[in-house]
Amino acid sequence: MTSTSDPSLTSANDAVAQTYRAHWGRLLSLLVARTRRLDLAEDALGEAFARASSVWPTAGVPASPSGWLYTTAHRQVVAGLRAEAVRGRKAPLLAVGSDWVHPAPDEGLDELADERLSLILLCCHPALSPEARSALALRLVIGTSTAEIARLFLVSQSTMAARITRAKKKIVTAGIPLSSPADEELQVRLSDVGRTIYLAFTAGYSPGEGADLLRIDLASEAVQLAAILHRLVPGSTQCSALYGLLLLQHARRDARVADRTLVTLADQNRSLWRHDELRTGVELVDNLAPASGYAEELRLQALIAAQHAIAGTSADTDWRQIAALYSQLEQLTGSPVVRLNRAVAVAEDEGPAHGLALLDAVADLLRANHRFHSVRADLARRSGDIDVARRSYHEALQLCSNDLESQFLADRLASL
């Protein structure tokens, strides 16, 4: 048995983990597109990753890890389909023709079409329950864990697992097709698709547990999907706003952490921001006309992000304009999290006491949110109420499960 300290084992395990993070969604979407069997494809891909974990440490990591995984999974799906045919069962439930067996690629994935958006559209089919659509897409397309999805949706892990399982069964048993929907049908699904991509991006920037504050790979996948959607529906306010918003937020990734320490927006080194991405994001957002529903939510968020992007320094930020935009967003959504962000902007514009007053109305709704207590602690500290600040930092620390954020909060508490 190979020791876990064996460098080759460590390298192979790292390769498996990195390939999972980088290619799970693309591999699964390609398998489903070519075999029309979501149930077999997902199981086969999971088995392929399990085989890689046992084979690569001794045989070595292949030149094209993603190609090896695709080939292995594809062969298993084909074997399963042939076994069904022998048993007299009908052809693949998602099949649209008889050409369901496609040769597996030897060259890897670089030259193959990207089918991830088609898989997202399948997951967001109107036949599935609204609460399952985005969750299913995160699980299948991004490879997000069920536990993490449950945290994003504020439900238990068992509830989310059952929800995802029911949705997958419905796709298979109802024969919901994997295809590019017509224009009118696409418009119906746009909001769910947009929410899914934004949730994936959010998951990359707010991991619930562990040592990493950011999952740049996951957030970058979401930005790429937003770009694909923008190209697919170029005249859509929602798609332009989503892509612009993600670019504007993602452009600050290199400045968010320094020496394993969280860096707040005010203290970030703005020379590290990706200014080409900021320019593209601002251009996308500047000319968007007011919209309605989710498209307007995204437009307002993108306008807020653009205000931060155009400020040369933290002191140059137009907090009054940002507070006004948050006020519009709160009226549209009624979200207590938006009120929390608005309180920060108002505190910067009018003073911390005004920000604290805004927080009072949502205290009961956000009592389990560590960022609420963190913001309240910071505003109380700035207003001179050290007792409230100390108590709020303690509450935030009890609720926070991310190592870097916890260290940041502990440092702030110690500074009192």
KELUM-188811 format. One line per 10 residues: number of its first residue (from 1); their letters; for each residue x, y, z of C-alpha. Coordinates in steps of 0.5 Angstrom, whole numbers. Layout:
NUM) A) X,Y,Z  ... $
END
This chain:
1) MTSTSDPSLT) 0,0,0  3,7,-2  4,12,4  0,18,4  7,22,5  9,19,-2  10,25,-7  7,21,-13  1,20,-9  0,27,-7 $
11) SANDAVAQTY) 1,29,-14  -4,25,-17  -9,26,-11  -8,34,-13  -9,32,-20  -16,29,-19  -18,35,-14  -16,40,-19  -19,36,-25  -25,36,-21 $
21) RAHWGRLLSL) -26,43,-20  -24,45,-27  -27,40,-31  -33,37,-28  -39,41,-31  -36,41,-38  -34,33,-37  -41,32,-35  -45,36,-40  -41,33,-46 $
31) LVARTRRLDL) -43,26,-43  -50,28,-43  -50,31,-50  -47,25,-53  -51,20,-49  -57,23,-47  -57,20,-41  -56,24,-35  -57,18,-30  -52,14,-33 $
41) AEDALGEAFA) -47,20,-34  -47,22,-27  -46,16,-24  -40,14,-30  -37,20,-29  -37,19,-21  -34,12,-22  -29,15,-27  -26,20,-22  -26,14,-17 $
51) RASSVWPTAG) -22,10,-21  -17,16,-23  -16,16,-15  -14,9,-15  -10,8,-22  -6,15,-22  -2,14,-16  1,8,-19  1,9,-27  2,16,-27 $
61) VPASPSGWLY) -2,22,-28  -4,22,-36  -2,27,-41  -9,29,-41  -13,28,-35  -20,31,-37  -19,26,-43  -18,20,-39  -24,22,-35  -28,23,-41 $
71) TTAHRQVVAG) -26,16,-44  -27,12,-38  -34,15,-36  -36,15,-44  -34,7,-44  -38,6,-38  -44,10,-40  -44,6,-47  -43,-1,-43  -49,1,-39 $
81) LRAEAVRGRK) -54,3,-45  -52,-4,-49  -53,-8,-43  -60,-4,-43  -61,-6,-50  -60,-13,-49  -65,-14,-43  -70,-11,-48  -71,-4,-45  -72,2,-49 $
91) APLLAVGSDW) -67,6,-52  -64,12,-48  -70,16,-45  -67,23,-47  -65,20,-54  -66,25,-60  -64,20,-65  -60,13,-66  -53,16,-66  -52,16,-59 $
101) VHPAPDEGLD) -46,13,-59  -40,18,-60  -33,16,-60  -29,19,-54  -24,24,-55  -16,22,-55  -14,29,-55  -18,32,-49  -23,37,-48  -20,43,-51 $
111) ELADERLSLI) -23,42,-58  -29,40,-56  -36,44,-56  -38,47,-49  -44,44,-47  -45,47,-40  -50,52,-42  -54,47,-45  -54,43,-38  -56,49,-34 $
121) LLCCHPALSP) -62,50,-39  -64,43,-38  -64,44,-30  -68,50,-31  -73,47,-35  -80,49,-33  -83,42,-31  -78,42,-25  -80,45,-19  -77,53,-18 $
131) EARSALALRL) -74,51,-12  -70,45,-15  -67,49,-21  -61,53,-19  -59,48,-14  -59,42,-19  -55,46,-24  -50,48,-19  -49,41,-17  -49,38,-24 $
141) VIGTSTAEIA) -46,44,-28  -41,47,-23  -40,40,-18  -42,44,-12  -43,40,-6  -50,39,-3  -48,41,4  -45,48,0  -52,48,-4  -56,47,2 $
151) RLFLVSQSTM) -52,53,6  -53,58,0  -61,56,0  -61,56,8  -64,49,8  -62,43,11  -57,38,7  -62,33,8  -67,37,5  -63,39,-1 $
161) AARITRAKKK) -61,32,-2  -68,30,-3  -70,36,-7  -64,35,-12  -65,27,-13  -73,28,-14  -71,33,-20  -66,28,-23  -71,23,-23  -76,27,-26 $
171) IVTAGIPLSS) -71,29,-32  -70,22,-33  -77,19,-33  -80,25,-36  -75,25,-42  -74,32,-41  -70,34,-47  -63,37,-47  -63,42,-53  -62,49,-54 $
181) PADEELQVRL) -69,52,-53  -73,57,-58  -72,64,-57  -79,65,-53  -77,59,-49  -70,61,-47  -73,68,-45  -78,64,-40  -71,61,-37  -67,67,-37 $
191) SDVGRTIYLA) -68,69,-30  -67,62,-27  -61,61,-31  -58,68,-29  -59,66,-22  -56,60,-22  -50,63,-25  -50,68,-20  -50,63,-14  -44,59,-17 $
201) FTAGYSPGEG) -40,66,-17  -43,67,-10  -41,60,-8  -34,62,-10  -33,68,-6  -36,66,0  -34,59,2  -38,57,8  -32,53,12  -25,52,11 $
211) ADLLRIDLAS) -18,56,10  -20,59,4  -23,65,3  -24,65,-4  -25,60,-10  -22,63,-16  -23,57,-20  -31,57,-18  -32,64,-19  -28,64,-26 $
221) EAVQLAAILH) -33,58,-28  -39,63,-27  -36,69,-30  -35,64,-37  -42,62,-36  -44,69,-36  -40,71,-42  -43,65,-46  -50,67,-44  -49,74,-46 $
231) RLVPGSTQCS) -46,72,-53  -52,67,-54  -57,73,-52  -53,79,-54  -59,84,-53  -62,82,-46  -61,87,-41  -61,81,-36  -55,78,-39  -51,84,-40 $
241) ALYGLLLLQH) -52,86,-33  -50,79,-30  -44,79,-34  -42,86,-33  -43,85,-25  -39,79,-25  -33,82,-29  -33,88,-24  -33,84,-18  -28,79,-20 $
251) ARRDARVADR) -24,84,-23  -22,85,-15  -20,78,-14  -12,79,-13  -13,85,-8  -18,81,-3  -13,77,0  -6,79,2  -1,74,6  -7,70,8 $
261) TLVTLADQNR) -11,76,11  -17,79,9  -17,85,6  -23,90,6  -25,94,0  -22,101,3  -15,98,4  -15,94,-2  -9,96,-7  -13,98,-13 $
271) SLWRHDELRT) -7,97,-18  -8,90,-17  -15,90,-20  -16,88,-27  -17,94,-30  -19,91,-37  -24,87,-34  -27,93,-30  -27,98,-37  -31,92,-40 $
281) GVELVDNLAP) -36,91,-34  -37,99,-34  -38,99,-41  -43,94,-41  -47,97,-35  -47,104,-37  -52,104,-43  -57,99,-40  -64,102,-39  -68,101,-33 $
291) ASGYAEELRL) -72,94,-33  -76,90,-29  -76,84,-24  -69,80,-24  -66,84,-30  -67,90,-26  -64,87,-19  -58,85,-23  -57,92,-27  -58,96,-20 $
301) QALIAAQHAI) -52,91,-17  -48,92,-23  -49,100,-22  -46,100,-15  -40,95,-17  -39,100,-23  -39,106,-18  -33,102,-14  -29,101,-20  -29,108,-23 $
311) AGTSADTDWR) -27,111,-16  -19,112,-16  -18,111,-8  -23,109,-3  -24,117,-1  -26,118,-8  -32,113,-8  -39,116,-9  -42,113,-3  -49,118,-3 $
321) QIAALYSQLE) -50,115,-10  -49,108,-8  -53,109,-2  -59,111,-7  -58,105,-11  -58,100,-5  -65,104,-3  -68,103,-10  -65,95,-10  -68,95,-3 $
331) QLTGSPVVRL) -75,97,-5  -75,92,-11  -73,86,-7  -75,87,0  -68,84,2  -65,84,9  -58,83,6  -59,89,1  -61,93,8  -55,91,11 $
341) NRAVAVAEDE) -51,93,5  -55,100,5  -53,101,12  -46,100,10  -46,106,5  -50,110,9  -45,110,15  -40,112,10  -44,118,7  -48,120,14 $
351) GPAHGLALLD) -44,117,19  -44,110,23  -50,112,28  -54,113,21  -52,106,19  -54,103,26  -61,106,26  -62,102,19  -59,95,22  -64,95,28 $
361) AVADLLRANH) -70,94,23  -67,87,20  -64,85,27  -68,79,28  -68,77,21  -61,77,20  -59,74,27  -56,68,25  -52,72,19  -45,73,22 $
371) RFHSVRADLA) -44,79,17  -49,82,20  -46,82,27  -39,84,24  -42,90,21  -46,92,27  -39,91,31  -35,96,26  -41,101,26  -41,101,34 $
381) RRSGDIDVAR) -34,101,34  -33,107,30  -39,111,34  -35,110,40  -40,104,43  -34,99,45  -39,95,49  -44,93,43  -38,93,39  -34,87,43 $
391) RSYHEALQLC) -41,84,44  -42,84,36  -35,81,35  -36,75,39  -43,74,36  -40,74,29  -34,70,31  -39,64,34  -43,64,27  -37,65,22 $
401) SNDLESQFLA) -34,58,20  -29,61,15  -22,61,18  -19,67,14  -26,71,16  -25,69,23  -18,71,24  -20,78,21  -26,78,26  -21,76,32 $
411) DRLASL) -16,81,30  -21,87,30  -24,84,37  -17,85,40  -16,92,37  -21,94,42 $
END
